[in-house]
């Protein structure tokens, strides 16, 4: 059974903002969506959150820097049949996202 991929409002808002600078962001994200729908959990588990949260690198074709200078997607995979994309950011814009911010978004999904 394929996994359903949902998005948090923060993810949708940030994706719209990033699309202004990187119009091909949806093409860059497509392989991640396909992997998640295929029940894969790519990326590294984020420790210290207290929930099943992963951070995955996504290459940014427009930046031409590969995965290291690409996007970071944080997603929540606590559910058996769905994952929730919490947020996305460009590594060139933000060095990291706080554990408290990730936890806040997870609690919103849980509510």
N, CA, C and O atoms as a printed pandas DataFrame, in Angstrom:
     atom_number atom_name residue_name chain_id  residue_number  x_coord  y_coord  z_coord
0              1         N          UNK        A               1    0.851   -1.186    0.000
1              2        CA          UNK        A               1    0.000    0.000    0.000
2              3         C          UNK        A               1    0.895    1.247    0.000
3              4         O          UNK        A               1    1.770    1.372    0.856
4              5         N          UNK        A               2    0.687    2.162   -0.942
5              6        CA          UNK        A               2    1.522    3.365   -1.000
6              7         C          UNK        A               2    1.289    4.280    0.204
7              8         O          UNK        A               2    0.184    4.366    0.740
8              9         N          UNK        A               3    2.329    4.938    0.597
9             10        CA          UNK        A               3    2.262    5.888    1.698
10            11         C          UNK        A               3    1.712    7.211    1.182
11            12         O          UNK        A               3    2.093    7.677    0.108
12            13         N          UNK        A               4    0.815    7.809    1.956
13            14        CA          UNK        A               4    0.268    9.121    1.608
14            15         C          UNK        A               4    1.235   10.197    2.102
15            16         O          UNK        A               4    1.740   10.122    3.223
16            17         N          UNK        A               5    1.485   11.189    1.264
17            18        CA          UNK        A               5    2.385   12.281    1.624
18            19         C          UNK        A               5    1.551   13.543    1.836
19            20         O          UNK        A               5    0.951   14.069    0.898
20            21         N          UNK        A               6    1.522   14.019    3.078
21            22        CA          UNK        A               6    0.821   15.256    3.425
22            23         C          UNK        A               6    1.850   16.363    3.637
23            24         O          UNK        A               6    3.042   16.099    3.792
24            25         N          UNK        A               7    1.371   17.594    3.641
25            26        CA          UNK        A               7    2.268   18.726    3.871
26            27         C          UNK        A               7    1.725   19.618    4.985
27            28         O          UNK        A               7    0.522   19.864    5.077
28            29         N          UNK        A               8    2.611   20.082    5.802
29            30        CA          UNK        A               8    2.306   21.028    6.869
30            31         C          UNK        A               8    2.194   22.419    6.238
31            32         O          UNK        A               8    2.847   22.674    5.226
32            33         N          UNK        A               9    1.396   23.318    6.796
33            34        CA          UNK        A               9    1.309   24.677    6.240
34            35         C          UNK        A               9    2.667   25.377    6.121
35            36         O          UNK        A               9    2.878   26.149    5.185
36            37         N          UNK        A              10    3.577   25.124    7.039
37            38        CA          UNK        A              10    4.912   25.730    6.955
38            39         C          UNK        A              10    5.647   25.255    5.711
39            40         O          UNK        A              10    6.318   26.045    5.047
40            41         N          UNK        A              11    5.526   23.975    5.390
41            42        CA          UNK        A              11    6.166   23.440    4.192
42            43         C          UNK        A              11    5.592   24.109    2.948
43            44         O          UNK        A              11    6.345   24.516    2.063
44            45         N          UNK        A              12    4.280   24.225    2.871
45            46        CA          UNK        A              12    3.650   24.848    1.696
46            47         C          UNK        A              12    4.060   26.308    1.561
47            48         O          UNK        A              12    4.350   26.766    0.455
48            49         N          UNK        A              13    4.088   27.040    2.660
49            50        CA          UNK        A              13    4.456   28.456    2.634
50            51         C          UNK        A              13    5.904   28.641    2.186
51            52         O          UNK        A              13    6.197   29.486    1.340
52            53         N          UNK        A              14    6.799   27.849    2.755
53            54        CA          UNK        A              14    8.215   27.977    2.401
54            55         C          UNK        A              14    8.483   27.534    0.963
55            56         O          UNK        A              14    9.340   28.101    0.285
56            57         N          UNK        A              15    7.756   26.530    0.503
57            58        CA          UNK        A              15    7.926   26.079   -0.885
58            59         C          UNK        A              15    7.505   27.175   -1.854
59            60         O          UNK        A              15    8.180   27.416   -2.855
60            61         N          UNK        A              16    6.399   27.834   -1.561
61            62        CA          UNK        A              16    5.955   28.950   -2.418
62            63         C          UNK        A              16    7.003   30.059   -2.439
63            64         O          UNK        A              16    7.286   30.627   -3.494
64            65         N          UNK        A              17    7.568   30.364   -1.296
65            66        CA          UNK        A              17    8.585   31.408   -1.209
66            67         C          UNK        A              17    9.851   31.009   -1.977
67            68         O          UNK        A              17   10.426   31.823   -2.699
68            69         N          UNK        A              18   10.272   29.775   -1.820
69            70        CA          UNK        A              18   11.469   29.302   -2.520
70            71         C          UNK        A              18   11.252   29.215   -4.030
71            72         O          UNK        A              18   12.193   29.385   -4.805
72            73         N          UNK        A              19   10.014   28.949   -4.449
73            74        CA          UNK        A              19    9.720   28.839   -5.878
74            75         C          UNK        A              19    9.992   30.145   -6.623
75            76         O          UNK        A              19   10.284   30.120   -7.818
76            77         N          UNK        A              20    9.902   31.265   -5.945
77            78        CA          UNK        A              20   10.199   32.552   -6.591
78            79         C          UNK        A              20   11.652   32.610   -7.046
79            80         O          UNK        A              20   11.949   33.133   -8.119
80            81         N          UNK        A              21   12.554   32.075   -6.235
81            82        CA          UNK        A              21   13.985   32.077   -6.575
82            83         C          UNK        A              21   14.403   30.842   -7.351
83            84         O          UNK        A              21   15.316   30.890   -8.175
84            85         N          UNK        A              22   13.724   29.735   -7.079
85            86        CA          UNK        A              22   14.085   28.461   -7.697
86            87         C          UNK        A              22   12.845   27.848   -8.348
87            88         O          UNK        A              22   12.194   26.992   -7.749
88            89         N          UNK        A              23   12.517   28.274   -9.557
89            90        CA          UNK        A              23   11.275   27.815  -10.211
90            91         C          UNK        A              23   11.187   26.304  -10.409
91            92         O          UNK        A              23   10.089   25.769  -10.567
92            93         N          UNK        A              24   12.315   25.614  -10.404
93            94        CA          UNK        A              24   12.288   24.161  -10.637
94            95         C          UNK        A              24   12.189   23.356   -9.344
95            96         O          UNK        A              24   12.458   22.154   -9.347
96            97         N          UNK        A              25   11.814   23.988   -8.254
97            98        CA          UNK        A              25   11.786   23.297   -6.958
98            99         C          UNK        A              25   10.869   22.072   -6.983
99           100         O          UNK        A              25   11.175   21.060   -6.353
100          101         N          UNK        A              26    9.751   22.154   -7.705
101          102        CA          UNK        A              26    8.840   21.002   -7.749
102          103         C          UNK        A              26    9.481   19.818   -8.472
103          104         O          UNK        A              26    9.256   18.666   -8.100
104          105         N          UNK        A              27   10.263   20.096   -9.486
105          106        CA          UNK        A              27   10.998   19.012  -10.167
106          107         C          UNK        A              27   12.059   18.425   -9.242
107          108         O          UNK        A              27   12.309   17.220   -9.263
108          109         N          UNK        A              28   12.679   19.274   -8.436
109          110        CA          UNK        A              28   13.690   18.806   -7.491
110          111         C          UNK        A              28   13.074   17.929   -6.402
111          112         O          UNK        A              28   13.705   16.982   -5.933
112          113         N          UNK        A              29   11.848   18.244   -6.004
113          114        CA          UNK        A              29   11.179   17.506   -4.924
114          115         C          UNK        A              29   10.511   16.214   -5.400
115          116         O          UNK        A              29   10.241   15.326   -4.592
116          117         N          UNK        A              30   10.246   16.106   -6.684
117          118        CA          UNK        A              30    9.513   14.947   -7.205
118          119         C          UNK        A              30   10.139   13.600   -6.813
119          120         O          UNK        A              30    9.410   12.709   -6.378
120          121         N          UNK        A              31   11.470   13.416   -6.952
121          122        CA          UNK        A              31   12.040   12.116   -6.541
122          123         C          UNK        A              31   11.819   11.797   -5.060
123          124         O          UNK        A              31   11.622   10.636   -4.700
124          125         N          UNK        A              32   11.850   12.818   -4.206
125          126        CA          UNK        A              32   11.593   12.595   -2.785
126          127         C          UNK        A              32   10.162   12.117   -2.579
127          128         O          UNK        A              32    9.930   11.164   -1.835
128          129         N          UNK        A              33    9.206   12.765   -3.227
129          130        CA          UNK        A              33    7.807   12.349   -3.101
130          131         C          UNK        A              33    7.643   10.902   -3.551
131          132         O          UNK        A              33    6.937   10.129   -2.904
132          133         N          UNK        A              34    8.284   10.533   -4.645
133          134        CA          UNK        A              34    8.181    9.167   -5.156
134          135         C          UNK        A              34    8.756    8.163   -4.165
135          136         O          UNK        A              34    8.165    7.107   -3.936
136          137         N          UNK        A              35    9.884    8.481   -3.585
137          138        CA          UNK        A              35   10.492    7.580   -2.599
138          139         C          UNK        A              35    9.616    7.436   -1.360
139          140         O          UNK        A              35    9.462    6.335   -0.832
140          141         N          UNK        A              36    9.043    8.541   -0.895
141          142        CA          UNK        A              36    8.175    8.478    0.281
142          143         C          UNK        A              36    6.918    7.671   -0.008
143          144         O          UNK        A              36    6.482    6.883    0.831
144          145         N          UNK        A              37    6.335    7.859   -1.179
145          146        CA          UNK        A              37    5.141    7.090   -1.560
146          147         C          UNK        A              37    5.445    5.594   -1.675
147          148         O          UNK        A              37    4.550    4.763   -1.522
148          149         N          UNK        A              38    6.699    5.257   -1.941
149          150        CA          UNK        A              38    7.118    3.853   -2.063
150          151         C          UNK        A              38    7.514    3.253   -0.716
151          152         O          UNK        A              38    8.172    2.214   -0.666
152          153         N          UNK        A              39    7.123    3.894    0.354
153          154        CA          UNK        A              39    7.370    3.424    1.727
154          155         C          UNK        A              39    8.835    3.493    2.143
155          156         O          UNK        A              39    9.230    2.828    3.101
156          157         N          UNK        A              40    9.641    4.275    1.452
157          158        CA          UNK        A              40   11.022    4.483    1.860
158          159         C          UNK        A              40   11.065    5.639    2.868
159          160         O          UNK        A              40   10.194    6.509    2.875
160          161         N          UNK        A              41   12.076    5.625    3.698
161          162        CA          UNK        A              41   12.308    6.718    4.652
162          163         C          UNK        A              41   13.714    7.249    4.419
163          164         O          UNK        A              41   14.630    6.932    5.179
164          165         N          UNK        A              42   13.896    8.060    3.370
165          166        CA          UNK        A              42   15.237    8.572    3.078
166          167         C          UNK        A              42   15.683    9.615    4.091
167          168         O          UNK        A              42   14.868   10.203    4.802
168          169         N          UNK        A              43   16.972    9.829    4.143
169          170        CA          UNK        A              43   17.520   10.859    5.015
170          171         C          UNK        A              43   17.998   10.299    6.340
171          172         O          UNK        A              43   18.069    9.087    6.541
172          173         N          UNK        A              44   18.320   11.209    7.229
173          174        CA          UNK        A              44   18.842   10.862    8.550
174          175         C          UNK        A              44   17.809   11.201    9.610
175          176         O          UNK        A              44   17.134   12.228    9.545
176          177         N          UNK        A              45   17.702   10.314   10.585
177          178        CA          UNK        A              45   16.774   10.570   11.681
178          179         C          UNK        A              45   17.308   11.718   12.532
179          180         O          UNK        A              45   18.498   11.781   12.842
180          181         N          UNK        A              46   16.402   12.626   12.903
181          182        CA          UNK        A              46   16.771   13.781   13.727
182          183         C          UNK        A              46   16.643   13.373   15.189
183          184         O          UNK        A              46   15.556   13.020   15.646
184          185         N          UNK        A              47   17.735   13.420   15.911
185          186        CA          UNK        A              47   17.714   13.030   17.317
186          187         C          UNK        A              47   17.331   14.221   18.187
187          188         O          UNK        A              47   17.525   15.379   17.816
188          189         N          UNK        A              48   16.785   13.902   19.345
189          190        CA          UNK        A              48   16.451   14.938   20.314
190          191         C          UNK        A              48   15.056   15.504   20.175
191          192         O          UNK        A              48   14.647   16.337   20.984
192          193         N          UNK        A              49   14.315   15.071   19.164
193          194        CA          UNK        A              49   12.963   15.595   18.958
194          195         C          UNK        A              49   11.951   14.816   19.783
195          196         O          UNK        A              49   10.976   15.386   20.273
196          197         N          UNK        A              50   12.178   13.507   19.940
197          198        CA          UNK        A              50   11.236   12.674   20.673
198          199         C          UNK        A              50   10.175   12.062   19.773
199          200         O          UNK        A              50    9.256   11.403   20.259
200          201         N          UNK        A              51   10.291   12.268   18.483
201          202        CA          UNK        A              51    9.358   11.728   17.500
202          203         C          UNK        A              51   10.163   11.174   16.326
203          204         O          UNK        A              51   11.365   11.418   16.213
204          205         N          UNK        A              52    9.493   10.436   15.468
205          206        CA          UNK        A              52   10.154    9.876   14.291
206          207         C          UNK        A              52   10.204   10.939   13.201
207          208         O          UNK        A              52    9.291   11.055   12.384
208          209         N          UNK        A              53   11.277   11.705   13.203
209          210        CA          UNK        A              53   11.455   12.828   12.281
210          211         C          UNK        A              53   12.762   12.618   11.522
211          212         O          UNK        A              53   13.778   12.231   12.100
212          213         N          UNK        A              54   12.716   12.881   10.220
213          214        CA          UNK        A              54   13.890   12.726    9.372
214          215         C          UNK        A              54   14.213   14.034    8.664
215          216         O          UNK        A              54   13.340   14.859    8.395
216          217         N          UNK        A              55   15.513   14.192    8.372
217          218        CA          UNK        A              55   15.974   15.318    7.555
218          219         C          UNK        A              55   16.637   14.723    6.324
219          220         O          UNK        A              55   17.527   13.880    6.434
220          221         N          UNK        A              56   16.197   15.167    5.148
221          222        CA          UNK        A              56   16.740   14.639    3.907
222          223         C          UNK        A              56   17.277   15.787    3.061
223          224         O          UNK        A              56   16.694   16.870    3.018
224          225         N          UNK        A              57   18.388   15.533    2.396
225          226        CA          UNK        A              57   18.971   16.512    1.474
226          227         C          UNK        A              57   18.348   16.317    0.103
227          228         O          UNK        A              57   18.196   15.191   -0.373
228          229         N          UNK        A              58   17.993   17.421   -0.519
229          230        CA          UNK        A              58   17.433   17.401   -1.872
230          231         C          UNK        A              58   18.278   18.342   -2.722
231          232         O          UNK        A              58   18.434   19.511   -2.372
232          233         N          UNK        A              59   18.825   17.854   -3.832
233          234        CA          UNK        A              59   19.644   18.738   -4.667
234          235         C          UNK        A              59   18.812   19.869   -5.268
235          236         O          UNK        A              59   17.636   19.693   -5.584
236          237         N          UNK        A              60   19.429   21.004   -5.416
237          238        CA          UNK        A              60   18.798   22.176   -6.019
238          239         C          UNK        A              60   19.435   22.393   -7.389
239          240         O          UNK        A              60   20.571   22.857   -7.482
240          241         N          UNK        A              61   18.707   22.059   -8.443
241          242        CA          UNK        A              61   19.244   22.173   -9.799
242          243         C          UNK        A              61   19.630   23.605  -10.149
243          244         O          UNK        A              61   20.612   23.838  -10.852
244          245         N          UNK        A              62   18.858   24.550   -9.659
245          246        CA          UNK        A              62   19.109   25.953   -9.986
246          247         C          UNK        A              62   20.396   26.459   -9.337
247          248         O          UNK        A              62   21.086   27.296   -9.919
248          249         N          UNK        A              63   20.728   25.976   -8.159
249          250        CA          UNK        A              63   21.920   26.439   -7.452
250          251         C          UNK        A              63   23.186   25.767   -7.962
251          252         O          UNK        A              63   24.285   26.288   -7.772
252          253         N          UNK        A              64   23.042   24.627   -8.602
253          254        CA          UNK        A              64   24.167   23.867   -9.161
254          255         C          UNK        A              64   25.243   23.559   -8.113
255          256         O          UNK        A              64   26.438   23.648   -8.391
256          257         N          UNK        A              65   24.810   23.206   -6.938
257          258        CA          UNK        A              65   25.754   22.882   -5.872
258          259         C          UNK        A              65   25.554   21.465   -5.345
259          260         O          UNK        A              65   26.207   21.071   -4.378
260          261         N          UNK        A              66   24.670   20.701   -5.958
261          262        CA          UNK        A              66   24.407   19.347   -5.487
262          263         C          UNK        A              66   23.623   19.351   -4.188
263          264         O          UNK        A              66   22.984   20.341   -3.832
264          265         N          UNK        A              67   23.681   18.240   -3.493
265          266        CA          UNK        A              67   22.902   18.104   -2.261
266          267         C          UNK        A              67   23.412   19.002   -1.143
267          268         O          UNK        A              67   22.615   19.496   -0.345
268          269         N          UNK        A              68   24.715   19.223   -1.066
269          270        CA          UNK        A              68   25.260   19.991    0.056
270          271         C          UNK        A              68   24.779   21.438    0.047
271          272         O          UNK        A              68   24.627   22.031    1.116
272          273         N          UNK        A              69   24.538   22.020   -1.111
273          274        CA          UNK        A              69   24.052   23.392   -1.192
274          275         C          UNK        A              69   22.592   23.459   -1.581
275          276         O          UNK        A              69   22.091   24.514   -1.970
276          277         N          UNK        A              70   21.907   22.324   -1.475
277          278        CA          UNK        A              70   20.511   22.243   -1.911
278          279         C          UNK        A              70   19.525   22.535   -0.808
279          280         O          UNK        A              70   19.762   23.359    0.075
280          281         N          UNK        A              71   18.410   21.835   -0.887
281          282        CA          UNK        A              71   17.320   22.003    0.076
282          283         C          UNK        A              71   17.431   20.963    1.170
283          284         O          UNK        A              71   18.014   19.894    0.987
284          285         N          UNK        A              72   16.854   21.303    2.316
285          286        CA          UNK        A              72   16.682   20.344    3.396
286          287         C          UNK        A              72   15.184   20.231    3.626
287          288         O          UNK        A              72   14.482   21.236    3.739
288          289         N          UNK        A              73   14.706   19.003    3.692
289          290        CA          UNK        A              73   13.300   18.742    3.970
290          291         C          UNK        A              73   13.233   17.968    5.279
291          292         O          UNK        A              73   13.915   16.958    5.451
292          293         N          UNK        A              74   12.406   18.451    6.197
293          294        CA          UNK        A              74   12.169   17.785    7.473
294          295         C          UNK        A              74   10.789   17.157    7.378
295          296         O          UNK        A              74    9.816   17.835    7.048
296          297         N          UNK        A              75   10.702   15.850    7.669
297          298        CA          UNK        A              75    9.397   15.197    7.609
298          299         C          UNK        A              75    9.176   14.295    8.814
299          300         O          UNK        A              75   10.117   13.808    9.440
300          301         N          UNK        A              76    7.910   14.094    9.111
301          302        CA          UNK        A              76    7.450   13.345   10.275
302          303         C          UNK        A              76    6.876   12.027    9.781
303          304         O          UNK        A              76    5.979   12.018    8.939
304          305         N          UNK        A              77    7.387   10.911   10.298
305          306        CA          UNK        A              77    6.982    9.597    9.810
306          307         C          UNK        A              77    6.464    8.702   10.928
307          308         O          UNK        A              77    6.783    7.513   10.956
308          309         N          UNK        A              78    5.694    9.231   11.826
309          310        CA          UNK        A              78    5.187    8.461   12.959
310          311         C          UNK        A              78    4.032    7.549   12.562
311          312         O          UNK        A              78    3.801    6.528   13.210
312          313         N          UNK        A              79    3.319    7.897   11.526
313          314        CA          UNK        A              79    2.130    7.153   11.123
314          315         C          UNK        A              79    2.503    5.989   10.222
315          316         O          UNK        A              79    3.523    6.040    9.535
316          317         N          UNK        A              80    1.689    4.941   10.217
317          318        CA          UNK        A              80    1.973    3.751    9.433
318          319         C          UNK        A              80    1.777    3.978    7.938
319          320         O          UNK        A              80    2.532    3.433    7.133
320          321         N          UNK        A              81    0.792    4.762    7.558
321          322        CA          UNK        A              81    0.431    4.876    6.137
322          323         C          UNK        A              81    0.595    6.282    5.567
323          324         O          UNK        A              81    0.139    6.555    4.457
324          325         N          UNK        A              82    1.239    7.171    6.311
325          326        CA          UNK        A              82    1.462    8.520    5.776
326          327         C          UNK        A              82    2.662    9.179    6.443
327          328         O          UNK        A              82    3.052    8.840    7.560
328          329         N          UNK        A              83    3.229   10.128    5.716
329          330        CA          UNK        A              83    4.275   10.985    6.248
330          331         C          UNK        A              83    3.821   12.424    6.051
331          332         O          UNK        A              83    3.031   12.717    5.154
332          333         N          UNK        A              84    4.319   13.308    6.884
333          334        CA          UNK        A              84    3.971   14.720    6.794
334          335         C          UNK        A              84    5.254   15.513    6.600
335          336         O          UNK        A              84    6.152   15.484    7.442
336          337         N          UNK        A              85    5.327   16.223    5.476
337          338        CA          UNK        A              85    6.460   17.101    5.217
338          339         C          UNK        A              85    6.261   18.348    6.066
339          340         O          UNK        A              85    5.303   19.094    5.861
340          341         N          UNK        A              86    7.151   18.577    7.008
341          342        CA          UNK        A              86    6.990   19.668    7.967
342          343         C          UNK        A              86    7.512   20.993    7.435
343          344         O          UNK        A              86    6.813   22.005    7.488
344          345         N          UNK        A              87    8.729   20.994    6.925
345          346        CA          UNK        A              87    9.317   22.246    6.462
346          347         C          UNK        A              87   10.395   21.956    5.428
347          348         O          UNK        A              87   10.859   20.826    5.275
348          349         N          UNK        A              88   10.770   22.999    4.736
349          350        CA          UNK        A              88   11.836   22.943    3.747
350          351         C          UNK        A              88   12.617   24.245    3.855
351          352         O          UNK        A              88   12.050   25.299    4.141
352          353         N          UNK        A              89   13.917   24.161    3.626
353          354        CA          UNK        A              89   14.719   25.381    3.588
354          355         C          UNK        A              89   15.918   25.149    2.695
355          356         O          UNK        A              89   16.335   24.015    2.459
356          357         N          UNK        A              90   16.457   26.234    2.210
357          358        CA          UNK        A              90   17.654   26.184    1.391
358          359         C          UNK        A              90   18.860   26.266    2.315
359          360         O          UNK        A              90   18.939   27.152    3.166
360          361         N          UNK        A              91   19.784   25.357    2.148
361          362        CA          UNK        A              91   20.967   25.328    3.010
362          363         C          UNK        A              91   21.791   26.601    2.855
363          364         O          UNK        A              91   22.512   26.986    3.775
364          365         N          UNK        A              92   21.693   27.260    1.701
365          366        CA          UNK        A              92   22.424   28.511    1.508
366          367         C          UNK        A              92   21.797   29.654    2.297
367          368         O          UNK        A              92   22.467   30.653    2.560
368          369         N          UNK        A              93   20.518   29.530    2.682
369          370        CA          UNK        A              93   19.821   30.574    3.434
370          371         C          UNK        A              93   19.880   30.365    4.939
371          372         O          UNK        A              93   20.061   31.312    5.704
372          373         N          UNK        A              94   19.724   29.108    5.355
373          374        CA          UNK        A              94   19.663   28.790    6.784
374          375         C          UNK        A              94   20.612   27.645    7.085
375          376         O          UNK        A              94   20.609   26.638    6.377
376          377         N          UNK        A              95   21.415   27.781    8.113
377          378        CA          UNK        A              95   22.323   26.689    8.442
378          379         C          UNK        A              95   21.605   25.472    9.021
379          380         O          UNK        A              95   22.009   24.341    8.749
380          381         N          UNK        A              96   20.560   25.673    9.804
381          382        CA          UNK        A              96   19.839   24.567   10.420
382          383         C          UNK        A              96   18.512   25.057   10.976
383          384         O          UNK        A              96   18.227   26.254   10.963
384          385         N          UNK        A              97   17.708   24.129   11.460
385          386        CA          UNK        A              97   16.426   24.465   12.085
386          387         C          UNK        A              97   16.461   23.905   13.503
387          388         O          UNK        A              97   17.026   22.837   13.737
388          389         N          UNK        A              98   15.868   24.613   14.433
389          390        CA          UNK        A              98   15.959   24.209   15.837
390          391         C          UNK        A              98   15.056   23.008   16.143
391          392         O          UNK        A              98   14.026   22.795   15.505
392          393         N          UNK        A              99   15.477   22.247   17.127
393          394        CA          UNK        A              99   14.696   21.106   17.599
394          395         C          UNK        A              99   13.350   21.590   18.131
395          396         O          UNK        A              99   12.333   20.926   17.931
396          397         N          UNK        A             100   13.333   22.737   18.805
397          398        CA          UNK        A             100   12.088   23.283   19.351
398          399         C          UNK        A             100   11.094   23.600   18.230
399          400         O          UNK        A             100    9.895   23.364   18.382
400          401         N          UNK        A             101   11.583   24.132   17.114
401          402        CA          UNK        A             101   10.708   24.447   15.977
402          403         C          UNK        A             101   10.151   23.165   15.367
403          404         O          UNK        A             101    8.969   23.105   15.025
404          405         N          UNK        A             102   10.983   22.152   15.229
405          406        CA          UNK        A             102   10.510   20.868   14.688
406          407         C          UNK        A             102    9.454   20.270   15.615
407          408         O          UNK        A             102    8.409   19.806   15.159
408          409         N          UNK        A             103    9.734   20.284   16.907
409          410        CA          UNK        A             103    8.790   19.734   17.890
410          411         C          UNK        A             103    7.452   20.478   17.838
411          412         O          UNK        A             103    6.394   19.857   17.941
412          413         N          UNK        A             104    7.495   21.802   17.680
413          414        CA          UNK        A             104    6.260   22.588   17.597
414          415         C          UNK        A             104    5.408   22.140   16.411
415          416         O          UNK        A             104    4.193   21.986   16.536
416          417         N          UNK        A             105    6.051   21.930   15.255
417          418        CA          UNK        A             105    5.310   21.503   14.065
418          419         C          UNK        A             105    4.736   20.101   14.233
419          420         O          UNK        A             105    3.620   19.830   13.789
420          421         N          UNK        A             106    5.493   19.206   14.872
421          422        CA          UNK        A             106    5.000   17.851   15.113
422          423         C          UNK        A             106    3.779   17.880   16.024
423          424         O          UNK        A             106    2.807   17.160   15.794
424          425         N          UNK        A             107    3.832   18.705   17.047
425          426        CA          UNK        A             107    2.683   18.810   17.956
426          427         C          UNK        A             107    1.452   19.355   17.237
427          428         O          UNK        A             107    0.332   18.960   17.559
428          429         N          UNK        A             108    1.637   20.248   16.278
429          430        CA          UNK        A             108    0.513   20.734   15.474
430          431         C          UNK        A             108   -0.081   19.606   14.638
431          432         O          UNK        A             108   -1.301   19.526   14.490
432          433         N          UNK        A             109    0.751   18.745   14.096
433          434        CA          UNK        A             109    0.273   17.604   13.304
434          435         C          UNK        A             109   -0.472   16.623   14.201
435          436         O          UNK        A             109   -1.502   16.074   13.808
436          437         N          UNK        A             110    0.046   16.404   15.399
437          438        CA          UNK        A             110   -0.570   15.469   16.335
438          439         C          UNK        A             110   -1.933   15.950   16.825
439          440         O          UNK        A             110   -2.803   15.139   17.141
440          441         N          UNK        A             111   -2.117   17.252   16.888
441          442        CA          UNK        A             111   -3.377   17.798   17.443
442          443         C          UNK        A             111   -4.569   17.576   16.523
443          444         O          UNK        A             111   -5.685   17.977   16.851
